[in-house]
């Protein structure tokens, strides 16, 4: 069984506030004891610490079709927009 997990996580790194967007594909075995996870998309955006507010951390399961649509986007800003639109649906 496959599961697609979309994440948006905010954290502080050195002097900057960082937002990590990621899409992972998880494969479950029949016994559900072994889960293999592979990261399909990973984007890190740094923002000046004094100008940003913390983002809401989100972990969301999405459909295979949504994941495939995200993988077709090559422009980082468009990808971030699309990820945020899925998260806020």
C-alpha positions in Angstrom: 0.0 0.0 0.0 1.3 3.5 -0.8 0.7 6.7 1.1 1.8 10.2 0.1 2.6 12.5 3.0 2.9 16.3 2.4 4.6 18.3 5.1 5.2 22.0 5.9 7.4 22.5 8.9 8.8 25.7 10.3 12.0 25.8 12.4 14.8 28.1 13.4 18.2 27.5 11.9 21.1 29.7 13.0 19.9 33.3 12.3 17.1 32.5 10.0 13.6 31.1 10.2 13.3 28.2 7.8 10.3 26.6 6.2 10.6 23.1 4.9 8.2 21.7 2.4 8.4 18.0 1.6 6.5 15.2 -0.2 7.2 11.7 0.8 6.0 8.4 -0.5 5.6 5.7 2.1 5.3 2.0 1.2 3.8 -0.3 3.8 4.3 -4.1 3.8 1.4 -6.4 4.5 2.4 -6.8 8.1 2.7 -2.9 8.5 6.0 -3.6 10.4 8.2 -2.2 7.7 7.6 1.2 6.3 9.9 2.4 3.5 9.8 6.1 3.0 11.3 8.1 0.1 11.3 11.8 -0.2 10.1 13.0 -3.6 10.2 16.7 -3.1 12.1 18.8 -0.5 12.2 22.6 -0.6 13.8 24.8 2.1 13.0 28.5 2.1 14.9 30.8 4.4 13.4 34.0 5.7 15.0 36.7 7.9 14.1 35.8 11.5 12.9 39.3 12.4 10.5 39.5 9.5 8.7 36.2 9.6 6.0 34.7 11.7 5.9 31.0 12.5 4.0 28.9 10.0 1.5 26.3 11.1 3.1 22.9 10.9 1.1 20.5 8.7 1.4 16.8 7.9 -1.2 15.7 5.5 -1.9 12.6 3.5 -2.7 13.3 -0.1 -3.9 11.2 -3.1 -1.5 9.7 -5.7 -3.0 12.1 -8.3 -2.2 15.2 -6.2 1.3 13.9 -5.6 1.8 13.3 -9.4 0.6 16.8 -10.1 3.1 18.3 -7.7 5.9 16.3 -9.3 5.1 17.8 -12.7 5.8 21.4 -11.4 9.4 22.5 -11.9 9.3 26.1 -10.7 10.0 26.3 -7.0 7.7 29.2 -6.3 4.8 27.6 -8.2 5.4 24.4 -6.3 5.3 26.2 -2.9 2.0 27.9 -4.0 0.5 24.6 -5.0 1.6 22.9 -1.8 0.1 25.7 0.3 -3.2 25.6 -1.7 -3.5 21.8 -1.0 -2.8 22.4 2.7 -5.4 25.1 3.0 -8.2 23.2 1.2 
